Amino acid sequence: MTRAMYHARELAMTRMEAEAEELGAGGIVGVRLDIQFYEWGKNLAEFTAIGTAVRHRDGGSWRTAAGRPFTSDLSGQDFWTLLHTGQRPIALVMGNCVYHVAHRRMMRALSQTMRNVELPNFTQAMYTARELAMERMQYEAQQVQSEGVVGVQITEKNHVWGHHAIEFFAVGTAVTRYRDTGDSLRPRLVLTLDG
């Protein structure tokens, strides 16, 4: 299930990148990955990747090492801010984990009825699934030789699998340095003297 969810998102991303390629874009910002399940097909899911194709105004290129448009889930404003820090996006990186949470034994469940107690198997499942999703996202970032990941979001969903299966999905933008900012980001005081 983990592989299927990841592969479906990857297919949606690939098709979005192909459309950006046809437009001559250097990259895609504001990428959103959505999943939709329908009443008429509980075992079917629709994956959608939506973003805004962008191009370098001066004709420069921010394409990936493979010559494809970069992808980023940063908004236009966040993208602009990132560029002014001397960083640029390389790729949208993601990791997921679909995890089954074991049922509690009947006697244990009965002994805890009407009491406020921690459910250790659920707690451990949540930690493990979240950590696996983040590790997979970080691995993708290493594969594209990034210097870090910004704008990371981690979501947890049950989708349609029932209350004992959860998915953690981690997504962010892998970035790298494209210029040395030096002192250019230090605040400056400019005085105007009226004569």
Backbone bond lengths (Angstrom), bond angles and torsions (degrees), N, CA, C in turn:
res aa  C-N    CA-C-N  psi(-1)  N-CA   C-N-CA  omega(-1)  CA-C   N-CA-C  phi
1 M - - - 1.453 - - 1.530 110.84 -
2 T 1.340 116.01 -39.33 1.469 120.18 177.42 1.524 110.50 -59.33
3 R 1.340 115.79 -47.73 1.467 120.05 -179.71 1.525 111.52 -63.84
4 A 1.324 116.94 -40.62 1.466 120.64 -179.03 1.523 111.12 -63.36
5 M 1.324 117.42 -44.46 1.467 121.25 179.90 1.532 110.21 -64.05
6 Y 1.335 116.32 -42.75 1.459 120.07 -179.83 1.530 110.57 -65.81
7 H 1.326 116.51 -45.68 1.459 121.26 -177.53 1.532 111.47 -62.29
8 A 1.329 117.12 -40.13 1.467 120.38 179.63 1.529 111.06 -64.58
9 R 1.325 117.68 -41.44 1.471 120.52 176.77 1.523 110.58 -63.93
10 E 1.331 115.80 -40.74 1.457 120.47 -179.71 1.534 111.42 -63.64
11 L 1.329 116.89 -39.58 1.468 120.62 176.74 1.524 111.06 -62.15
12 A 1.332 116.64 -44.85 1.470 120.61 179.09 1.527 110.03 -61.08
13 M 1.338 117.21 -42.80 1.467 121.52 178.97 1.526 111.30 -63.00
14 T 1.331 116.73 -42.61 1.464 121.20 -178.94 1.525 110.78 -61.61
15 R 1.329 117.16 -40.84 1.464 120.80 179.58 1.524 111.14 -68.37
16 M 1.332 116.65 -37.12 1.463 119.89 176.91 1.530 110.17 -65.19
17 E 1.336 117.24 -42.86 1.462 121.52 178.58 1.528 110.90 -62.00
18 A 1.333 116.68 -37.47 1.468 120.32 179.01 1.530 110.71 -64.37
19 E 1.334 117.40 -39.02 1.470 120.63 176.70 1.520 110.81 -64.97
20 A 1.344 116.97 -40.74 1.468 120.79 178.26 1.521 110.06 -64.25
21 E 1.324 116.17 -37.51 1.467 121.48 178.14 1.529 110.27 -61.19
22 E 1.326 116.91 -42.80 1.465 121.18 179.10 1.525 112.01 -63.37
23 L 1.333 116.40 -30.03 1.469 121.00 179.11 1.526 112.33 -82.52
24 G 1.323 117.33 -6.73 1.460 120.83 -177.74 1.515 112.56 75.65
25 A 1.325 117.07 24.57 1.469 121.46 -177.93 1.516 110.52 -77.14
26 G 1.336 115.40 151.46 1.455 121.03 175.37 1.514 111.82 -90.08
27 G 1.338 115.70 -16.67 1.454 119.73 -179.29 1.508 112.16 -172.75
28 I 1.328 114.79 179.06 1.465 122.00 179.66 1.522 107.51 -133.78
29 V 1.323 116.68 126.39 1.469 121.44 177.55 1.527 109.20 -114.04
30 G 1.330 115.02 163.43 1.459 120.67 178.02 1.515 113.50 66.22
31 V 1.332 117.43 31.48 1.470 120.80 -177.13 1.531 110.20 -66.89
32 R 1.325 114.40 132.54 1.468 122.01 173.96 1.521 108.62 -122.47
33 L 1.313 116.00 133.46 1.461 122.09 175.48 1.518 108.09 -111.17
34 D 1.318 116.48 114.73 1.464 121.05 -177.89 1.520 110.60 -116.14
35 I 1.330 115.53 149.38 1.467 122.47 175.04 1.521 107.37 -122.78
36 Q 1.310 116.03 135.32 1.464 121.24 179.09 1.524 108.78 -129.32
37 F 1.318 115.94 128.26 1.454 121.58 173.89 1.522 107.57 -108.39
38 Y 1.315 116.63 145.32 1.460 121.30 -176.10 1.530 111.05 -116.66
39 E 1.332 115.91 150.45 1.459 121.61 178.19 1.519 111.27 -59.18
40 W 1.324 116.76 -39.43 1.460 120.93 -174.21 1.522 113.60 -76.13
41 G 1.299 117.68 -5.42 1.464 119.92 179.56 1.507 110.78 -153.93
42 K 1.320 117.92 77.51 1.465 121.05 -175.63 1.522 113.21 -61.57
43 N 1.327 117.28 -23.10 1.461 120.02 179.35 1.519 112.60 -93.08
44 L 1.338 116.72 6.22 1.464 121.62 -179.58 1.517 109.58 -114.20
45 A 1.315 116.27 145.22 1.465 120.78 177.10 1.519 108.56 -136.08
46 E 1.328 115.45 143.12 1.462 121.01 175.76 1.524 108.16 -105.41
47 F 1.317 116.55 126.69 1.458 122.23 178.63 1.521 108.37 -107.37
48 T 1.314 116.55 130.12 1.454 121.65 -178.47 1.521 109.21 -126.33
49 A 1.332 116.12 134.44 1.466 122.07 173.65 1.526 107.17 -118.71
50 I 1.336 115.75 122.55 1.462 121.88 -177.62 1.519 108.30 -128.70
51 G 1.327 116.52 138.17 1.458 120.86 177.47 1.514 110.57 -161.12
52 T 1.316 116.69 179.23 1.463 122.67 179.77 1.521 109.26 -111.89
53 A 1.332 116.36 119.96 1.460 121.54 178.40 1.526 109.25 -72.71
54 V 1.344 116.22 135.57 1.470 121.35 179.82 1.523 109.37 -129.74
55 R 1.321 114.28 158.03 1.461 121.28 -179.78 1.528 107.82 -137.46
56 H 1.318 117.42 145.65 1.462 122.64 178.22 1.529 108.42 -67.90
57 R 1.310 116.43 126.13 1.467 121.36 -176.03 1.524 112.51 -61.34
58 D 1.318 117.26 -37.19 1.464 121.01 -175.88 1.523 113.12 -92.51
59 G 1.319 117.01 11.63 1.459 120.10 177.96 1.511 114.75 85.92
60 G 1.330 118.11 1.74 1.463 120.54 177.25 1.527 110.22 -70.89
61 S 1.298 116.03 174.10 1.468 119.50 -178.52 1.516 110.77 -130.05
62 W 1.328 115.60 134.79 1.462 122.11 174.39 1.523 109.47 -116.17
63 R 1.317 116.98 25.06 1.466 120.02 -178.96 1.525 110.37 -66.00
64 T 1.307 115.09 163.27 1.463 120.47 179.99 1.524 110.01 -73.63
65 A 1.330 116.44 172.21 1.470 121.16 178.54 1.528 110.92 -60.98
66 A 1.335 116.76 -26.37 1.470 121.23 178.90 1.531 111.77 -83.97
67 G 1.344 116.88 1.22 1.457 120.99 178.41 1.516 114.97 81.85
68 R 1.340 116.68 12.87 1.462 120.69 179.92 1.529 110.15 -99.07
69 P 1.342 117.64 158.96 1.467 119.59 176.76 1.534 110.70 -61.82
70 F 1.332 116.94 140.85 1.460 119.67 175.61 1.530 108.55 -69.95
71 T 1.316 116.70 159.70 1.467 121.93 176.14 1.521 108.65 -128.26
72 S 1.328 115.57 145.12 1.458 120.63 -177.77 1.522 109.97 -155.39
73 D 1.325 116.20 140.65 1.463 118.98 175.46 1.528 111.75 -92.46
74 L 1.336 117.03 6.46 1.459 120.39 177.69 1.529 110.29 -70.39
75 S 1.318 116.03 145.02 1.465 120.33 175.00 1.532 108.60 -69.65
76 G 1.311 116.88 168.85 1.461 120.91 177.56 1.516 111.69 -56.64
77 Q 1.345 117.04 -42.30 1.462 121.43 179.95 1.530 111.48 -66.09
78 D 1.343 116.28 -42.80 1.467 119.51 179.16 1.527 110.98 -67.43
79 F 1.328 116.70 -35.49 1.466 121.62 177.15 1.520 109.59 -61.96
80 W 1.328 117.09 -46.34 1.469 122.73 178.76 1.532 110.70 -59.95
81 T 1.326 115.78 -44.93 1.464 120.61 179.15 1.525 110.88 -62.56
82 L 1.323 116.45 -42.38 1.461 120.76 178.98 1.523 110.68 -59.25
83 L 1.325 117.33 -45.32 1.466 120.97 -179.81 1.520 111.49 -60.41
84 H 1.329 116.93 -36.24 1.472 120.63 -178.77 1.519 112.91 -75.01
85 T 1.327 116.92 -8.82 1.466 119.24 174.17 1.524 111.22 -95.07
86 G 1.343 116.32 2.72 1.455 120.02 179.72 1.518 113.53 86.72
87 Q 1.320 116.92 9.76 1.462 121.83 178.84 1.525 109.09 -109.52
88 R 1.316 116.61 157.66 1.454 120.66 173.98 1.524 108.92 -140.25
89 P 1.329 117.31 152.99 1.463 119.13 179.12 1.523 111.53 -76.27
90 I 1.313 115.47 148.27 1.462 121.62 174.78 1.526 109.28 -108.13
91 A 1.331 115.63 -53.57 1.461 118.84 -174.59 1.523 110.84 -159.82
92 L 1.313 114.38 151.79 1.459 120.77 169.00 1.519 106.07 -75.47
93 V 1.314 117.09 123.79 1.466 120.93 179.98 1.516 108.76 -114.61
94 M 1.327 114.53 144.92 1.463 118.13 -176.66 1.520 110.53 -145.19
95 G 1.301 114.08 158.25 1.460 121.57 174.75 1.508 107.72 -148.73
96 N 1.318 116.42 143.96 1.460 118.62 178.25 1.512 110.00 -139.52
97 C 1.325 115.00 164.91 1.451 121.75 176.89 1.520 107.58 -152.83
98 V 1.322 116.84 118.14 1.466 121.23 171.34 1.516 105.75 -96.23
99 Y 1.307 116.22 123.42 1.462 121.57 -169.47 1.514 110.41 -128.17
100 H 1.331 116.58 135.21 1.460 121.10 176.71 1.521 108.59 -94.33
101 V 1.323 116.00 129.68 1.458 121.78 178.55 1.522 107.41 -97.82
102 A 1.323 116.25 122.00 1.465 120.48 -176.64 1.523 111.45 -62.95
103 H 1.317 115.65 146.04 1.468 121.36 175.44 1.522 109.19 -70.54
104 R 1.332 114.77 152.48 1.467 118.82 174.07 1.522 108.83 -81.81
105 R 1.305 115.75 150.61 1.465 119.48 176.24 1.518 109.17 -69.46
106 M 1.332 115.54 149.29 1.465 120.30 -173.73 1.523 112.70 -59.90
107 M 1.315 117.88 -44.68 1.474 120.51 -178.34 1.530 110.69 -64.48
108 R 1.321 115.51 -38.47 1.475 119.08 179.20 1.524 109.93 -66.86
109 A 1.319 117.19 -43.45 1.463 121.16 179.18 1.523 110.44 -61.76
110 L 1.323 117.70 -42.36 1.476 120.84 179.66 1.526 111.40 -65.42
111 S 1.342 117.18 -37.68 1.467 120.04 -179.16 1.530 112.21 -69.32
112 Q 1.333 116.53 -20.01 1.463 119.90 -178.82 1.522 113.14 -103.97
113 T 1.306 116.96 4.19 1.457 120.75 -179.51 1.523 109.98 -62.46
114 M 1.327 115.20 136.28 1.471 123.59 177.89 1.531 112.68 66.00
115 R 1.334 117.62 23.20 1.453 121.53 176.69 1.513 108.90 -126.40
116 N 1.313 116.58 148.09 1.467 122.14 174.23 1.517 108.24 -88.57
117 V 1.331 116.14 104.67 1.459 120.84 179.48 1.515 108.77 -138.37
118 E 1.319 114.95 154.85 1.458 119.60 174.37 1.523 108.71 -76.71
119 L 1.327 115.70 144.44 1.457 121.57 176.30 1.524 107.16 -103.90
120 P 1.338 117.44 94.21 1.463 121.09 -171.59 1.530 114.20 -58.14
121 N 1.329 117.80 -37.23 1.465 117.95 -179.12 1.526 111.09 -66.36
122 F 1.333 118.25 -35.49 1.462 121.21 176.57 1.527 110.48 -70.95
123 T 1.317 116.96 -42.45 1.461 121.50 178.96 1.529 110.69 -59.83
124 Q 1.336 116.51 -48.79 1.459 120.56 -179.12 1.523 111.28 -64.07
125 A 1.324 117.28 -38.42 1.470 121.02 178.58 1.523 110.76 -62.23
126 M 1.322 116.83 -42.15 1.465 120.75 179.79 1.525 110.75 -63.67
127 Y 1.336 117.60 -45.67 1.468 121.02 178.91 1.522 111.08 -61.89
128 T 1.328 116.47 -46.95 1.464 120.89 -176.81 1.518 111.46 -63.40
129 A 1.330 117.24 -47.05 1.468 121.47 -178.27 1.528 110.92 -63.26
130 R 1.329 116.92 -43.59 1.473 120.40 179.68 1.527 110.30 -63.55
131 E 1.325 116.91 -43.59 1.469 120.88 -179.11 1.528 111.26 -64.33
132 L 1.324 117.66 -41.31 1.466 120.76 178.54 1.531 111.24 -63.25
133 A 1.335 116.89 -42.49 1.469 120.18 178.84 1.526 110.77 -61.70
134 M 1.343 116.85 -43.36 1.464 120.22 -179.56 1.524 111.65 -67.86
135 E 1.327 117.91 -39.94 1.465 120.93 178.05 1.525 110.59 -61.49
136 R 1.312 117.65 -40.24 1.464 121.42 -179.47 1.528 111.50 -68.00
137 M 1.340 116.23 -37.03 1.462 119.89 176.16 1.535 109.91 -65.36
138 Q 1.333 116.89 -44.11 1.462 121.10 179.34 1.532 111.17 -63.81
139 Y 1.323 117.21 -35.97 1.461 120.78 177.57 1.531 110.22 -63.04
140 E 1.330 117.20 -43.62 1.474 120.48 176.85 1.530 110.89 -59.60
141 A 1.331 116.44 -40.56 1.468 120.54 179.25 1.524 110.69 -63.25
142 Q 1.321 117.69 -39.09 1.461 121.06 177.36 1.528 110.84 -65.78
143 Q 1.329 116.85 -36.69 1.464 120.93 -178.80 1.527 112.44 -63.33
144 V 1.338 117.29 -31.22 1.471 119.93 179.35 1.527 111.09 -95.95
145 Q 1.352 116.86 10.41 1.462 124.33 176.30 1.521 112.70 57.64
146 S 1.317 115.55 46.86 1.464 119.87 178.22 1.521 110.30 -83.98
147 E 1.323 114.60 165.78 1.459 120.38 176.87 1.524 111.39 -101.29
148 G 1.324 116.58 -1.00 1.452 120.55 178.81 1.519 110.58 168.61
149 V 1.326 114.91 175.81 1.458 121.73 178.65 1.529 107.60 -128.63
150 V 1.334 116.29 131.10 1.464 121.01 179.66 1.522 109.89 -118.42
151 G 1.328 115.46 160.84 1.462 121.04 176.20 1.512 113.90 65.17
152 V 1.330 117.63 32.63 1.468 120.87 -175.43 1.530 110.68 -68.92
153 Q 1.321 114.40 133.21 1.466 121.41 174.89 1.522 108.17 -126.48
154 I 1.321 115.90 136.59 1.464 120.76 177.70 1.519 107.66 -123.08
155 T 1.321 116.04 124.65 1.468 119.78 179.25 1.515 109.39 -121.72
156 E 1.317 114.80 152.59 1.465 121.76 177.32 1.509 107.42 -124.38
157 K 1.346 116.31 129.15 1.464 120.16 -178.89 1.511 110.00 -140.32
158 N 1.315 114.77 152.08 1.461 120.95 175.29 1.519 111.19 -95.74
159 H 1.314 117.85 -21.25 1.458 123.37 -175.73 1.528 108.76 53.36
160 V 1.328 118.31 -130.15 1.472 120.38 -176.39 1.519 112.60 -114.00
161 W 1.332 117.31 15.24 1.459 119.86 -171.87 1.515 113.63 -85.34
162 G 1.276 119.12 -6.03 1.457 120.44 -176.03 1.514 110.60 102.38
163 H 1.326 115.22 174.16 1.465 119.30 -171.97 1.528 114.28 -83.61
164 H 1.314 119.45 4.72 1.466 120.01 177.86 1.523 112.97 -111.14
165 A 1.336 117.32 7.46 1.462 121.01 175.89 1.526 107.99 -129.94
166 I 1.330 115.60 128.96 1.462 121.03 -178.51 1.523 109.05 -127.15
167 E 1.324 115.79 156.25 1.456 120.70 172.74 1.520 108.55 -123.61
168 F 1.322 115.60 129.59 1.457 120.94 169.07 1.517 106.84 -103.44
169 F 1.329 116.11 133.47 1.455 121.96 -178.88 1.516 108.04 -128.16
170 A 1.336 116.51 121.30 1.469 122.77 178.85 1.523 107.97 -112.61
171 V 1.331 116.10 131.86 1.467 120.30 -178.94 1.528 108.91 -143.01
172 G 1.318 116.16 144.28 1.463 121.44 178.38 1.519 109.62 -165.73
173 T 1.321 115.90 179.51 1.458 121.83 -179.13 1.526 109.86 -108.48
174 A 1.334 115.70 118.96 1.469 120.90 175.57 1.525 107.91 -76.44
175 V 1.339 116.35 133.60 1.465 120.74 -175.42 1.526 110.54 -127.10
176 T 1.332 114.32 161.11 1.455 121.46 173.93 1.522 108.88 -143.78
177 R 1.313 116.48 161.67 1.463 121.33 179.41 1.520 109.26 -80.19
178 Y 1.323 117.21 135.77 1.468 119.42 175.40 1.515 112.11 -118.05
179 R 1.309 117.28 -10.53 1.458 119.85 173.40 1.514 108.40 -158.28
180 D 1.330 115.24 155.42 1.456 120.65 177.82 1.511 107.84 -87.71
181 T 1.336 116.19 121.03 1.466 119.81 -177.36 1.520 112.25 -78.99
182 G 1.323 116.92 -22.64 1.472 119.29 179.60 1.517 110.97 52.12
183 D 1.329 116.08 -126.10 1.460 120.76 179.89 1.522 112.35 -91.80
184 S 1.315 118.00 3.72 1.464 119.49 -171.35 1.527 113.64 -64.15
185 L 1.347 117.53 -19.52 1.458 118.48 -178.98 1.522 113.06 -98.04
186 R 1.326 116.82 -1.89 1.459 118.22 177.71 1.522 109.69 -71.69
187 P 1.330 117.14 136.61 1.465 118.20 -179.67 1.530 110.69 -64.42
188 R 1.297 114.97 141.79 1.469 120.03 179.44 1.520 109.49 -121.25
189 L 1.299 114.91 147.54 1.449 121.52 176.92 1.536 107.01 -104.02
190 V 1.305 115.81 123.77 1.457 120.35 179.67 1.527 107.76 -115.23
191 L 1.320 116.20 123.42 1.455 120.76 179.35 1.536 109.30 -104.91
192 T 1.295 115.23 135.45 1.466 119.87 174.93 1.519 106.60 -110.97
193 L 1.335 115.74 122.77 1.455 119.53 -179.02 1.535 109.68 -102.09
194 D 1.287 116.15 122.72 1.445 120.22 175.81 1.536 108.53 -87.46
195 G 1.365 116.23 130.42 1.446 120.19 -175.30 1.420 110.70 -93.25
